[in-house]
């Protein structure tokens, strides 16, 4: 646990200096995408390899059950996937997945949500998990080998440039990932591209109740803690609509909270919270 904490602390403070140097006006667009990707990959490598580490967010089966995941379905998922779960909400109740649907899990990590979806779409459906972190992908593939599921696959890729064909999915799911991107417009445009007309985006993410000041948006430690990159909730919904979606449902994830005092304090100050969103591709 101490190893994970020390590693994260060094990465945060190092990236903090680099990000401050790269920004000009203090907006989220001044966060260097490649630098941020490097830090996030390092952080989630720790989550994959040291899942019981001291992170700013909760991990593992306890938070899954607290958020509302079915224990019966979780029992059918490899424990190696569950232990590295680091999502922020539960969105599978917004609209049921249907047998035969093609699902993309954006930021699939060790595979928990991908396996959870695969159990619902059945043998005629398929779930593709996409992640940028090699350690998470390696763990997801090991978990897949341990499972009895044949309708799941994992591949490497980035949310800002999906290595996937146009209109190739019925559903896109994601859990606490999109807030980490400094180019969310591009992410939503890519999701729109790979969804069929009428397809749905069904995901959970971190948003704020107020606009964040530049001092927070310049702080890469807070970006990594899912706060610095979060947007005010109404602005976030408008961003999704601008990309060509109709917002159909939103639901708060009241059971979710951050793990460490410093993050909890920042969350309280800026009314940072988790929501789930169902949006339909127009």
C-alpha positions in Angstrom: 0.0 0.0 0.0 2.8 2.4 0.9 4.5 1.6 -2.4 1.5 2.6 -4.4 1.0 5.8 -2.4 4.6 6.9 -2.8 4.6 6.1 -6.5 1.4 8.1 -7.0 2.7 11.0 -5.0 6.0 11.3 -7.0 4.1 11.1 -10.3 1.6 13.8 -9.2 4.2 16.2 -8.1 6.4 15.6 -11.1 3.6 16.1 -13.6 2.3 19.1 -11.6 5.5 21.0 -12.6 5.3 20.0 -16.2 1.7 20.9 -16.7 2.1 24.3 -15.1 4.9 25.0 -17.7 2.7 23.9 -20.6 -0.4 26.0 -19.9 -0.9 29.6 -21.0 -4.4 30.7 -20.1 -5.1 28.1 -17.4 -8.0 26.3 -19.2 -8.3 22.6 -19.5 -7.3 22.8 -23.2 -3.8 23.8 -22.0 -3.2 20.4 -20.3 -0.7 18.5 -22.4 -2.5 15.4 -23.6 0.6 13.2 -23.9 1.9 14.2 -20.5 -1.5 13.6 -18.9 -1.9 10.2 -20.6 1.5 9.2 -19.2 0.6 10.0 -15.7 -2.9 8.3 -15.9 -1.3 5.2 -17.3 1.2 5.2 -14.4 -1.6 5.6 -11.9 -3.8 2.8 -13.3 -0.8 0.6 -13.7 -0.6 0.8 -9.9 -4.4 0.0 -9.7 -3.8 -3.1 -11.9 -0.7 -4.3 -10.0 -1.4 -3.1 -6.5 -5.2 -3.0 -6.3 -5.2 -2.6 -2.5 -3.0 0.4 -2.7 -3.8 3.8 -1.0 -5.6 5.6 -3.8 -7.8 8.7 -3.8 -10.7 6.7 -5.1 -12.3 3.5 -3.8 -11.6 0.2 -5.6 -12.8 -3.4 -5.7 -15.9 -5.3 -5.0 -17.1 -3.3 -1.9 -17.6 -0.1 -4.1 -19.2 -2.2 -6.8 -21.9 -3.5 -4.5 -22.3 -0.1 -2.9 -23.0 1.4 -6.3 -25.7 -1.1 -7.1 -24.0 -3.9 -9.1 -25.8 -7.3 -8.8 -23.8 -9.6 -6.4 -25.1 -12.6 -8.4 -23.6 -11.2 -11.7 -20.4 -10.2 -9.9 -19.9 -13.8 -8.7 -19.6 -14.7 -12.4 -16.8 -12.3 -13.1 -13.1 -13.1 -12.3 -12.0 -11.7 -9.0 -8.9 -10.2 -10.7 -11.2 -7.9 -12.6 -13.3 -6.9 -9.6 -10.3 -6.1 -7.4 -9.0 -3.4 -9.9 -12.4 -1.8 -10.5 -12.1 2.0 -10.1 -15.3 3.2 -11.6 -17.5 6.0 -10.2 -21.1 4.9 -10.8 -23.7 2.4 -11.9 -25.4 3.1 -15.2 -26.7 -0.3 -16.3 -30.1 0.4 -14.9 -30.7 3.4 -17.2 -31.7 1.1 -20.0 -31.2 -2.7 -20.1 -28.7 -4.2 -22.4 -30.4 -6.5 -24.9 -29.4 -9.9 -26.2 -27.2 -9.6 -29.3 -26.1 -6.0 -28.9 -22.6 -4.8 -29.7 -21.1 -2.9 -26.8 -18.0 -0.7 -26.5 -16.6 -0.3 -23.0 -14.5 2.9 -23.2 -11.7 2.7 -20.6 -12.4 -0.9 -19.7 -9.5 -1.4 -17.2 -9.2 -4.9 -15.9 -12.6 -5.8 -17.5 -15.3 -5.6 -14.8 -17.9 -3.6 -16.8 -17.0 -5.4 -20.0 -17.7 -8.8 -18.4 -20.8 -7.4 -16.7 -22.2 -6.3 -20.0 -21.2 -9.5 -21.8 -23.3 -11.5 -19.3 -26.3 -9.5 -20.4 -25.9 -9.4 -24.2 -25.4 -13.1 -24.4 -23.5 -15.3 -26.9 -25.1 -13.4 -29.9 -23.8 -10.1 -28.7 -20.2 -8.9 -28.2 -18.4 -6.5 -25.9 -15.1 -4.7 -26.9 -13.1 -3.3 -24.1 -10.8 -0.4 -25.0 -8.0 0.9 -22.7 -4.7 2.7 -23.1 -2.9 1.2 -20.1 -0.8 -1.9 -20.9 -1.0 -3.3 -17.4 -4.7 -3.1 -17.3 -5.0 -4.7 -20.8 -2.7 -7.5 -19.7 -4.8 -8.1 -16.6 -8.0 -8.0 -18.6 -6.7 -10.6 -21.0 -5.6 -12.8 -18.1 -9.1 -12.4 -16.6 -10.7 -13.3 -19.9 -8.7 -16.5 -20.0 -10.0 -17.4 -16.6 -13.6 -16.7 -17.5 -16.1 -18.8 -19.5 -17.0 -15.9 -21.7 -16.4 -16.0 -25.4 -18.1 -12.8 -26.4 -15.5 -10.3 -25.0 -12.4 -8.9 -26.5 -9.9 -6.2 -25.4 -7.7 -3.9 -27.4 -5.5 -0.9 -26.9 -6.7 2.5 -27.9 -7.4 6.1 -26.9 -10.8 7.7 -26.4 -9.8 10.7 -28.5 -9.1 8.5 -31.6 -11.0 5.3 -31.5 -9.4 2.5 -33.6 -12.9 1.3 -34.6 -15.2 1.4 -37.6 -18.0 3.9 -38.1 -21.4 2.8 -36.8 -20.0 -0.5 -35.4 -21.7 -0.4 -31.9 -25.2 -0.3 -30.5 -24.1 0.9 -27.1 -21.1 2.7 -25.7 -20.5 2.4 -21.9 -17.8 4.1 -19.8 -17.1 4.6 -16.1 -15.2 7.6 -14.7 -13.0 8.0 -17.8 -14.2 10.8 -20.0 -13.6 13.5 -17.3 -9.9 12.6 -17.6 -9.6 13.9 -21.2 -8.8 17.5 -21.9 -10.5 17.3 -25.3 -13.9 16.0 -24.3 -15.5 17.4 -27.5 -13.3 15.0 -29.5 -14.2 12.1 -27.3 -17.9 12.6 -27.7 -17.5 13.1 -31.5 -15.7 9.8 -31.7 -18.4 8.0 -29.7 -21.0 9.5 -32.0 -19.0 8.2 -35.0 -18.8 4.6 -33.8 -22.5 4.3 -32.7 -25.2 3.4 -35.0 -28.0 5.9 -35.5 -30.3 5.6 -32.5 -27.5 3.9 -30.5 -27.0 4.9 -26.9 -24.2 6.3 -24.8 -24.7 5.0 -21.2 -22.0 6.0 -18.7 -21.0 7.4 -15.4 -18.7 10.3 -14.8 -17.6 13.0 -12.4 -19.0 16.5 -12.7 -19.1 19.7 -10.6 -21.8 21.9 -9.3 -19.8 25.1 -10.1 -17.3 26.2 -12.7 -13.8 25.4 -11.5 -11.2 28.2 -11.2 -8.1 28.2 -13.3 -6.0 27.3 -10.3 -7.8 24.0 -10.1 -7.7 23.3 -13.8 -4.0 24.0 -13.8 -3.5 21.4 -11.0 -2.6 18.0 -12.6 -2.9 16.4 -9.2 -6.6 17.3 -9.2 -6.9 16.2 -12.8 -5.6 12.8 -11.8 -8.0 12.7 -8.9 -10.9 13.2 -11.4 -11.6 16.8 -10.2 -9.5 19.1 -12.3 -10.9 17.7 -15.5 -14.5 17.6 -14.4 -16.9 20.1 -15.9 -20.0 21.8 -14.4 -22.9 19.4 -14.9 -25.1 21.5 -17.2 -22.1 22.5 -19.3 -21.2 18.8 -19.6 -24.7 17.9 -20.7 -24.7 20.6 -23.3 -21.3 19.3 -24.6 -22.9 15.9 -25.1 -25.9 17.4 -26.9 -23.6 19.5 -29.2 -21.9 16.3 -30.3 -25.2 15.0 -31.7 -26.9 13.3 -28.8 -30.2 13.7 -27.0 -30.0 13.4 -23.2 -32.7 11.0 -22.1 -31.9 10.3 -18.4 -29.5 11.4 -15.7 -29.1 9.9 -12.3 -26.9 10.7 -9.3 -24.6 8.1 -7.8 -25.0 9.2 -4.2 -23.2 6.2 -2.8 -19.9 7.3 -4.5 -17.3 9.3 -2.6 -13.6 9.9 -2.8 -11.2 8.1 -0.4 -8.7 10.7 0.9 -9.3 13.8 3.0 -7.6 16.2 0.6 -9.8 15.0 -2.4 -12.9 15.0 -0.2 -12.3 18.6 0.8 -11.8 19.7 -2.8 -15.0 17.7 -3.8 -17.0 19.4 -1.1 -15.8 22.9 -2.0 -16.6 22.6 -5.7 -19.6 20.2 -5.3 -17.9 17.4 -7.2 -20.2 14.4 -7.6 -20.8 11.4 -9.7 -23.7 11.1 -12.2 -24.9 8.5 -14.7 -26.1 9.6 -18.1 -28.2 8.0 -20.9 -27.8 9.8 -24.2 -29.2 8.7 -27.6 -27.3 9.3 -30.9 -29.4 11.4 -33.3 
